[in-house]
Amino acid sequence: MAVKRALVMHPLDNVATAIDEVEVGDEVGARLGKEVQGLQAKEKVPFGFKIALEEIPQGGIIRKYGETIGVANQPIAKGAMVHVHNLEGTRARGDLEGGKQG
């Protein structure tokens, strides 16, 4: 079975973007430049969706492009899809101090 590919946008990111369709149990190689981090998919991750590079606790900051994009509204396992079902967006939120968290 071929390793599925994902792209990490910034060294501080804890999510990568799937550039292949990923199925449960697939090995995924998340690339940042010449570095590749291997992980196993815990669930299906469609092309273009985010996959967790590490365990993210409930309330943990989710980073993409080196920026905070949201907060985990439940624990997220390494290799799980990160999307609206487990991420609460914090961008452009007027109810948070300064309009952003983290």
ChimeraX commands (.cxc) that place a marker at each C-alpha (Angstrom):
marker #1 position 0.00,0.00,0.00 radius 0.5
marker #1 position 1.33,3.42,-0.97 radius 0.5
marker #1 position 1.87,6.09,1.66 radius 0.5
marker #1 position -0.78,8.82,1.37 radius 0.5
marker #1 position 0.45,12.40,1.21 radius 0.5
marker #1 position -0.32,15.44,3.35 radius 0.5
marker #1 position 1.26,18.89,3.36 radius 0.5
marker #1 position 2.31,20.87,6.44 radius 0.5
marker #1 position 2.25,24.61,5.79 radius 0.5
marker #1 position 4.41,25.88,8.70 radius 0.5
marker #1 position 6.74,24.33,11.32 radius 0.5
marker #1 position 4.40,25.39,14.17 radius 0.5
marker #1 position 1.35,23.65,12.64 radius 0.5
marker #1 position -0.30,20.73,14.40 radius 0.5
marker #1 position -2.44,19.83,11.38 radius 0.5
marker #1 position -1.59,18.97,7.77 radius 0.5
marker #1 position -3.70,19.14,4.60 radius 0.5
marker #1 position -4.42,15.82,2.88 radius 0.5
marker #1 position -3.38,15.91,-0.77 radius 0.5
marker #1 position -4.54,12.32,-1.31 radius 0.5
marker #1 position -7.80,10.66,-0.29 radius 0.5
marker #1 position -7.00,9.00,3.05 radius 0.5
marker #1 position -8.79,5.92,4.39 radius 0.5
marker #1 position -8.85,4.51,7.94 radius 0.5
marker #1 position -5.54,2.78,8.68 radius 0.5
marker #1 position -3.62,4.38,5.80 radius 0.5
marker #1 position -0.04,5.43,6.43 radius 0.5
marker #1 position 0.29,9.17,5.84 radius 0.5
marker #1 position 3.49,11.09,5.17 radius 0.5
marker #1 position 3.04,14.73,6.20 radius 0.5
marker #1 position 5.71,16.81,4.43 radius 0.5
marker #1 position 7.18,20.15,5.45 radius 0.5
marker #1 position 9.99,20.95,3.03 radius 0.5
marker #1 position 12.31,17.92,3.02 radius 0.5
marker #1 position 11.05,16.62,6.38 radius 0.5
marker #1 position 8.31,13.97,6.44 radius 0.5
marker #1 position 6.38,12.99,9.56 radius 0.5
marker #1 position 4.69,9.60,9.39 radius 0.5
marker #1 position 1.36,8.83,11.04 radius 0.5
marker #1 position -1.54,6.41,10.70 radius 0.5
marker #1 position -5.01,7.70,9.78 radius 0.5
marker #1 position -7.62,7.09,12.50 radius 0.5
marker #1 position -10.48,7.97,10.15 radius 0.5
marker #1 position -11.22,8.87,6.55 radius 0.5
marker #1 position -9.79,12.26,5.55 radius 0.5
marker #1 position -10.98,13.60,2.18 radius 0.5
marker #1 position -8.65,15.46,-0.17 radius 0.5
marker #1 position -8.10,19.04,1.05 radius 0.5
marker #1 position -9.18,18.38,4.64 radius 0.5
marker #1 position -6.99,18.63,7.74 radius 0.5
marker #1 position -5.43,15.71,9.63 radius 0.5
marker #1 position -4.05,16.01,13.17 radius 0.5
marker #1 position -0.27,15.62,13.46 radius 0.5
marker #1 position -0.41,15.15,17.23 radius 0.5
marker #1 position -2.88,14.53,20.03 radius 0.5
marker #1 position -4.85,17.75,20.58 radius 0.5
marker #1 position -6.69,17.99,23.91 radius 0.5
marker #1 position -10.13,19.53,24.30 radius 0.5
marker #1 position -9.55,23.29,24.43 radius 0.5
marker #1 position -6.20,22.89,22.63 radius 0.5
marker #1 position -5.18,25.40,19.99 radius 0.5
marker #1 position -5.27,24.24,16.37 radius 0.5
marker #1 position -2.61,25.83,14.18 radius 0.5
marker #1 position -2.32,26.00,10.39 radius 0.5
marker #1 position -0.07,28.40,8.42 radius 0.5
marker #1 position 1.64,29.03,11.77 radius 0.5
marker #1 position -1.53,30.78,12.98 radius 0.5
marker #1 position -4.31,29.84,15.36 radius 0.5
marker #1 position -7.34,28.76,13.31 radius 0.5
marker #1 position -9.44,27.36,16.13 radius 0.5
marker #1 position -9.81,25.43,19.35 radius 0.5
marker #1 position -10.58,21.73,19.73 radius 0.5
marker #1 position -14.13,21.31,21.10 radius 0.5
marker #1 position -13.27,17.69,21.99 radius 0.5
marker #1 position -10.05,15.66,22.20 radius 0.5
marker #1 position -8.62,15.00,18.73 radius 0.5
marker #1 position -6.46,11.92,18.17 radius 0.5
marker #1 position -3.27,12.02,16.12 radius 0.5
marker #1 position -4.33,10.91,12.63 radius 0.5
marker #1 position -7.96,12.06,12.97 radius 0.5
marker #1 position -9.69,14.47,10.61 radius 0.5
marker #1 position -9.89,18.05,11.93 radius 0.5
marker #1 position -12.98,19.90,10.74 radius 0.5
marker #1 position -16.11,21.68,12.01 radius 0.5
marker #1 position -17.23,18.63,14.04 radius 0.5
marker #1 position -14.23,18.93,16.40 radius 0.5
marker #1 position -12.91,22.46,15.79 radius 0.5
marker #1 position -14.45,25.72,16.91 radius 0.5
marker #1 position -13.19,28.57,14.75 radius 0.5
marker #1 position -11.69,31.58,16.47 radius 0.5
marker #1 position -10.88,33.75,13.44 radius 0.5
marker #1 position -12.82,37.03,13.20 radius 0.5
marker #1 position -14.67,36.36,16.44 radius 0.5
marker #1 position -15.70,39.66,18.00 radius 0.5
marker #1 position -16.49,37.98,21.34 radius 0.5
marker #1 position -12.85,37.03,21.95 radius 0.5
marker #1 position -10.33,39.53,23.31 radius 0.5
marker #1 position -8.58,41.17,20.37 radius 0.5
marker #1 position -10.67,39.13,17.90 radius 0.5
marker #1 position -8.32,36.14,18.13 radius 0.5
marker #1 position -7.11,33.59,20.62 radius 0.5
marker #1 position -3.66,32.11,21.15 radius 0.5
marker link #1:1,2 radius 0.2
marker link #1:2,3 radius 0.2
marker link #1:3,4 radius 0.2
marker link #1:4,5 radius 0.2
marker link #1:5,6 radius 0.2
marker link #1:6,7 radius 0.2
marker link #1:7,8 radius 0.2
marker link #1:8,9 radius 0.2
marker link #1:9,10 radius 0.2
marker link #1:10,11 radius 0.2
marker link #1:11,12 radius 0.2
marker link #1:12,13 radius 0.2
marker link #1:13,14 radius 0.2
marker link #1:14,15 radius 0.2
marker link #1:15,16 radius 0.2
marker link #1:16,17 radius 0.2
marker link #1:17,18 radius 0.2
marker link #1:18,19 radius 0.2
marker link #1:19,20 radius 0.2
marker link #1:20,21 radius 0.2
marker link #1:21,22 radius 0.2
marker link #1:22,23 radius 0.2
marker link #1:23,24 radius 0.2
marker link #1:24,25 radius 0.2
marker link #1:25,26 radius 0.2
marker link #1:26,27 radius 0.2
marker link #1:27,28 radius 0.2
marker link #1:28,29 radius 0.2
marker link #1:29,30 radius 0.2
marker link #1:30,31 radius 0.2
marker link #1:31,32 radius 0.2
marker link #1:32,33 radius 0.2
marker link #1:33,34 radius 0.2
marker link #1:34,35 radius 0.2
marker link #1:35,36 radius 0.2
marker link #1:36,37 radius 0.2
marker link #1:37,38 radius 0.2
marker link #1:38,39 radius 0.2
marker link #1:39,40 radius 0.2
marker link #1:40,41 radius 0.2
marker link #1:41,42 radius 0.2
marker link #1:42,43 radius 0.2
marker link #1:43,44 radius 0.2
marker link #1:44,45 radius 0.2
marker link #1:45,46 radius 0.2
marker link #1:46,47 radius 0.2
marker link #1:47,48 radius 0.2
marker link #1:48,49 radius 0.2
marker link #1:49,50 radius 0.2
marker link #1:50,51 radius 0.2
marker link #1:51,52 radius 0.2
marker link #1:52,53 radius 0.2
marker link #1:53,54 radius 0.2
marker link #1:54,55 radius 0.2
marker link #1:55,56 radius 0.2
marker link #1:56,57 radius 0.2
marker link #1:57,58 radius 0.2
marker link #1:58,59 radius 0.2
marker link #1:59,60 radius 0.2
marker link #1:60,61 radius 0.2
marker link #1:61,62 radius 0.2
marker link #1:62,63 radius 0.2
marker link #1:63,64 radius 0.2
marker link #1:64,65 radius 0.2
marker link #1:65,66 radius 0.2
marker link #1:66,67 radius 0.2
marker link #1:67,68 radius 0.2
marker link #1:68,69 radius 0.2
marker link #1:69,70 radius 0.2
marker link #1:70,71 radius 0.2
marker link #1:71,72 radius 0.2
marker link #1:72,73 radius 0.2
marker link #1:73,74 radius 0.2
marker link #1:74,75 radius 0.2
marker link #1:75,76 radius 0.2
marker link #1:76,77 radius 0.2
marker link #1:77,78 radius 0.2
marker link #1:78,79 radius 0.2
marker link #1:79,80 radius 0.2
marker link #1:80,81 radius 0.2
marker link #1:81,82 radius 0.2
marker link #1:82,83 radius 0.2
marker link #1:83,84 radius 0.2
marker link #1:84,85 radius 0.2
marker link #1:85,86 radius 0.2
marker link #1:86,87 radius 0.2
marker link #1:87,88 radius 0.2
marker link #1:88,89 radius 0.2
marker link #1:89,90 radius 0.2
marker link #1:90,91 radius 0.2
marker link #1:91,92 radius 0.2
marker link #1:92,93 radius 0.2
marker link #1:93,94 radius 0.2
marker link #1:94,95 radius 0.2
marker link #1:95,96 radius 0.2
marker link #1:96,97 radius 0.2
marker link #1:97,98 radius 0.2
marker link #1:98,99 radius 0.2
marker link #1:99,100 radius 0.2
marker link #1:100,101 radius 0.2
marker link #1:101,102 radius 0.2
view
